[in-house]
Amino acid sequence: MPLDGYALDGFGIYGPLGAHGKPIKNSQLDECHGMTSKVMWVGKMQSIFHYVTNNQYPNTIGCFRGTPAKPPKPMQM
């Protein structure tokens, strides 16, 4: 799975294929649309928690597993 980006809580967002190139289904994911599996992280395969994008609702993150960072305040003009 390629790393698509990072959620506000710092966990990676990968998708949508798992082992052997098979699509990941919601039944394999937790309530936040994540799972722990081997992914490429810091140059090597590691078993870590990450979110998954797929073609089943909610398609991406359903909730945060970690504590989300506060987004920066908009600039005043």
N, C-alpha and C positions, 0 to 999 in steps of 0.2 A: 504494500500500500504506500502511495506517496504521501508525504507530509503536505497538507494543504494550507495549514496555518496554525495559529494558537488561539485558544479560547481566553476570555478575560481572566480565568482562574489559573492560567499558565499551562494547562494540559494541551498536548498536541491534538490536532484534528486531522485524521487520516481517512482515506476512503477509496472506494467502496468495496475493494476486493480484499479477501483474507488469504489464508493459506491455499496454495495451489491455484490462485487466481479465481477462486469462487466468490460470488457476491455475498456480502455479509447481510444477514436478515435481522430484523428487529428482535426475533426470538433469541438471538445470540447476545443481545445488548442489554445493559441495565436500564433503569428508569430515566437516566440522564442521556441515554443514547451513546454509552461508552462501554468499553471492555478492556480487559487486560490480555494482551497477546504480544507476540514478538513483532517488533517493528524496527526499522532502521532509526537509531538514535545515537547521535554523536559518533557517527562513522561505523557503528557495529550493530548487529541485531541484538535487541534487548527486550525482555518481557516487562512492559510497563503499561499503566493505565493510559488510555487515550480515547477521545471521542471519534465517532465514525459517521461519515456522510454516506447516505444510501438513497434509494428511490422509494423508501417506505416512510410514511409520516411518523415523526416530525422532520425527517430528512437530515437534520443536523442536531444540534444540542437541544435537549428537552429541559434541562436544568443544569446547574453547576455542581460538580462533585466537590470542588475546592471553593475557596473564598475568592470571589471575583474582585479584581482591582477596580478602583473608582476611575471612571473615564475622566480625562482632563476637562476642565470647565471651558466653554466656548470663549473665544477672544471677544472682547468688547470693542466695538468700532466707534 
